[in-house]
Amino acid sequence: MSSSYHTSTVNWLGAWIASGKVLPGQTLKIESALCDELGVSRTVIREAIKTLVAKGMLDVGPKVGTRVLPVRNWNLFDPQVVGWLTEKGLPENFVMDLLDLRRTIEPVAVRWACERATPEQIAEIQAAYEVLEASLGDKGDYNRADQLFHEAVLAASHNQFIEQMLPALGALLAVSFEVSSAVPEELGLTLPLHKELADAIAARDSARGVWACMSLIERAAVTISRYYPELVALRGQSADR
């Protein structure tokens, strides 16, 4: 079985389910119909379904077929699952839960980074900030730089559980950054807080670092509350065209 067929089939099915085309509790089309629609063999379909079962999106049982599970069962720490959900436009309560997750993890990670970051990691965080500052004029570049900056901070916590969560946390963080960057002047307003955070870690000043981190998160919370529904509506209009 070609890995490219498997990858593309998993991606199509995952995005299709995440888009709400088939609802939780409903069953997928029969294998032959999926084979015809995607132009792949039954083996490819079955292996793709196994992958989505492992991600918590599907359940396969005798006499009930292949059913879609509720989103609460999905592996939301899987970057691919987050990516599929983001394509549709995450519901606001999902994004607010993400902010709660950031409030739980990031401040303590910043405190540990202030205590544990190696000189090389401090230099990496400072360099990431410089890239962020240089990207201010381009929203896409800024978002990527912002994600790399926060990932560097989280990695400097030297906590193996946080480090293993980095790919998923990066994908989730990107949601916040996309909203913030859609608001005029917001990037320029948050840039000094990133500088404050980078400098606090370099100075081993955990109180200052945690303050800067929480300030960034709460600014994101205000921005998301004000602008996220409008952003989702605009994305939906674009998708319908």
N, C-alpha and C positions, 0 to 999 in steps of 0.2 A: 504494500500500500504506500503510495507516494505521500511523504510528509506534507507536501504543499497542498494536496487534496484534503488531507486531514485538517490542517491548519485553517484553510479557507472555509471548510464545512463547519468546523467548530465556531469560527468567527461569525459566519452567516446565521447559524442557528442561535447562538448566544445573543447576538444583536436583535434578532427577530423576536426572541422571547422577551428580552429586556424592554423592547419597544411597546410591549403590551398587546401585540397582535394575537397572542394566545394567553389567556388569563390563568392565574393560579387555580388548580383543580381541574382544568381542562386538559385534554389529551392532545398530543401532537398528531399531525397527519400520519397516515400509515407509511411504512418504509418505502413502498413502491412509489407513492406519490412524491415523497421527498427525493427519492432517486431521480425521478423524471424531472423534477423542478430544478435540482442542482446539478444534474448530469454526472452523478457519481454512483459508485456501486453500493450495494447493501452493506458490504463490509465497512466502507468509509462512513456511512450513516451510523452504523452500530458503534463504531469506535468513537465517533464524535459524541454520541449520546452518552457513552461511558464517561467521557471527559466532563460533560456537563452534569452528570450524576455526581462525580467527584467534587464539583464546584458547588453542590447543594441546590442546583437549579431544577433538576429533574429527579423523578422517582420512577423506577420501573418495577412493575409487579404483575403477577399472573392475573389474567382476566381483566385487568384495569388498564393495561397498556402503559404508555409513557406519559406521565402526568407532570405538569408544571407545578413546582412548589411555591409557596409564598416567599416574598423577598426576604423575610426574616430568617429563612432557612439558607439563603445564599451565602456564600463565603465573601463577605464584604471586605475582607483583607486580601482578596485576589485582585491584582491590578486590572486584569482583563475584564472581570465582572464589573468593576467600578467604571471602566471605560465604556462598556456597553450601556450601563445605566446613564452615564453622562451624556451619551449621544442623544438620548430621548429628552434629557433635561430632568435632573434630579428634583423630586418634590422638595418643597422648602423644609419640611420637617426632617428629611434626611440630611440636608445641609446644616440645619441647626444641631442635629445630633453629632455631626462631624465637628462642629465648633466645640461641643461639650467634650468630645474626644481630645481635641487639641488642648482645651483647658486642663484636662487630666494629665496628658502626657508631656506636652512641650515645656511647661514651666519647670517641672522636676528634671527633665532632660537638660535644660539650660543650666540649672544649678549644678548638676553633675558635670556638665561640660566645663563650667567655670573651675571646678575642682580637679577634673581628670584629663582635660584636653592636653595632648602632647604639643610641643612647640610646632611640629609639622602641621597638626590639625588647626592650631591657631592661625598659622600662616595661610592654610587653605581657606579658612573662614574669612579672613581679611581679603584674600584674593577673590573669593566668591562675591564679597561685597563690592569690590572694585568693578567686577563684571556687571553686577546689578546696576551700579551707578552709571556705567557706560551705556547700558541698554535702555535708559530712561525714555529715549525717543521712539522706541519700537515696542509695542505692547506684547507681541509674540516673544521676542527675545527677552523682554523683561520677565514674563511669566516663567520661561525656562530657567532664567538666572535665579529668580526668586525660589523656585523649587530646589535647585541645586544648593542654594545658600542654606535653606532650612534643613535639607538632608545632611549637609556638612555639620550643622549644629547638632542634629540628633545623633549622628555617628560619633561625635566627640563625647557623648555621654558615657561611652564604654559600657553600655548595658546590652548584653547579647540578645535579649528579647526585643528591645527597641531596634537594634540593628537588623534583626530578621524581619521586622515590620516595615523597614524603610521603603521597599518597592511599593507596598500598598499605601503607606502613609504619603509617599510622594504623589501617587495618583489622586489621593483624597485631597491633599493640600492644593493640587492644581485647580480643583473646583473653586476653592476660596479665592485663589489668585485671579482666576478668570473673571469672577464677579467684580472684584476690587478694581481690576484694570479696565473694566468697562465704564467706570465712573470718572468723568473729567477731573483732573487735578489730584486724584486719589494717590497715584503713584508718587508724585512729588511730596505729598504729605506723609506717606509712610516710609519713604527712603531714610529720613533722619533716624527713625526708630530702628531700622536695620543697622545703621552705623552705630547707634548706641549699644545694640545687642552685641555686635562684633567686638567693639572696644571693651565692653564689660567682660566678655570671655577672655580677651587678651590680658585684662587687668586682674583676672580672677575675682571679680566683684560679683558675687552671686545675687545679692539684693538688687543691684542695678540691672543685671541681666534678666532676672525674673520680671522686674517691672517693665522693661522694654518688651519682653516676650508677651506678657499679658496685655500690654497696651496695643500691640499689633493684633492680637486675637480679638480684643474688644472693638477695635476699629473695624475689623472684618465683620464682626457680628452686626454692628450698626449699618454698615454698607449693605450687607446681605438682606437684612430686614427691610431696608428701604427700596432696594433695586432688584433683588433677585426675581420676584414674580414678573416684573417687566422684561427682564432678560430672557426668562423661559418663554414668555409669550412671543417675543421677537424671534427666538430660535424656532418655535413652532411654526410661525408664519413663513420663515425661510424654508423649512422642511416641506411645507405644503406646496411650494412653488414648483 
